[in-house]
Amino acid sequence: MASKKNVLGTELQVCCLDPITGFHRNGYCEMEGSDVGAHILCARVTKEFLEYSRAQGNDLSTANAEYGFPGLKPGDQWCLCASRWQQALEAGCAPPVVLEATHEYTLEYTSLKDLKEHAWKPEKAE
C-alpha cells in the first residue's frame, strides 16, 4: 500500500479541490506507481513560477478542456512534479509549498530544509 504521509511525517492532507488537483484528480498529491512525473508537491503557484513553467514547455496557465484542466492563476494550489519544483528552486522562482499536503516521497527530490524555507504561511486574520 502506498504511503499517505507528508514531508512532516503526519497524515497527508488535501492540497486543493478547487481547482481539483492530483494525478488522479482527487485533491491529493499522492505517490502512485502510474505517475511517472511524481506530482507529489503541493504548491501555491505564483506568477513567476507560472511564467517559468511556461518557458520550460509546460503551460499551466492555459485551460485544456480535453484533460479537464482549468488553467491556473497565482494563488491556486496544485500538485507539481517534485523535480520541476526543484528546478524552479535552482532558478530562483520556486513557489511556496504546503508542507502538510506534500507527499513524503518529495524528500527524494529536495531537502526538508529547502521545503521549510519555502513553506506557505497563510495570512493571519486580525
N, C-alpha and C positions, 0 to 999 in steps of 0.2 A: 504494500500500500504506500502511496506517495505521501511524503511529509506535508503536514499542514501547519508548519511553524514559520514564524517570521525571523528576520535577522536579529531580533532581540531575544529569541528563544521562547516566545509565547505564541499563543494561537494566532494564526494568520487571519487578519481582518479583511473585510471587503475594501477594495480600492475605490470602485465607483460603479454606480448603477445608472447614472445619467450624465454623460453617455455611458452605456453599458460596455464594460471593458473585459479584458481577459482573453486568452487564446480561445477559450470555449464560450466566450460572451456570457459569463455567469457572475461577473463583478470581481472575481478573484484573480490575483497574479500567481496562479498555481504552476508548479513544475510538473508538466505532463510529458510522457515519452514522445508523443507525436509533435510536440512543439520544439522543432529544431532551432528556432530563434530565441528560445528562453525568454519569453515575455513575462518576466517574474519580478520586475522592479516597478513599484508604484510611484509615479512621479506626478507632480503638479506642474504641467507644462508651462513654459514661458515663451514669449515672443522670440527671444534669442534662440532658444532650443528648437522651436518650430522652423525657424529660418535655417539653422544649422542642419537639421534633419532633411529639409528640402534640398539643400546644397549637396547632401550625401546621396541623393536619389530616392529618398523616402518622404514624400509629401504627405504629412499628417494633417495639414490644414484644409485640404480639399476633400469634400464628400465623395464617396464612391458607393452609389446605390447598389451596385452588383454584389458588394460584400456587406451591405447594411452598415456602412461606415459613415457617420455623420460629419466627419471633419472636426478637427479640434481647434479650440481657441485658447489663448492664455488663461490659466486658472483651472482648466479642465484637469481631472486626474485620469491617468491612463497607465496601463501595464506596458512598460517599454522593454525592449530587449536589453538585458543587462550589459551586453557588450557595447551596445550603442551608447548607453549612459556613460560607460567608462570612456569611450571615445570622446564624448561631449565634455567630460570632466577634463581630459587631457587637452582639449581645445579651448577650455575656459568658459564653457557655456552649459554646464550640467544643470538641469532643473532640480528644484527641491524634491526630496524623497519623503514619502510617507512610510516611515520605518515599520509601523505596525502592520502594514499591508504589503510589505516587500518580502518575498519568499526567502528563506534562509539560504537557498542554493545560490543566491546573488553573491554570497561571500566567496564563491569560486571565481568571480569576475572582478571583484573590487574589495576593498577593505572596509571593515566596520567603522574604522576611524573616518574614512572619506565619506561614508554614508551619513554618519552622525554630524559631520561638519556641514553637510548639505541637507540636513533634516528640515522638513517643512514645519514651521511653527505657526499655528493658526493665530490670527489676531485675537487678543482677549477683549471682550466687550467691557466697556467701562460703565 
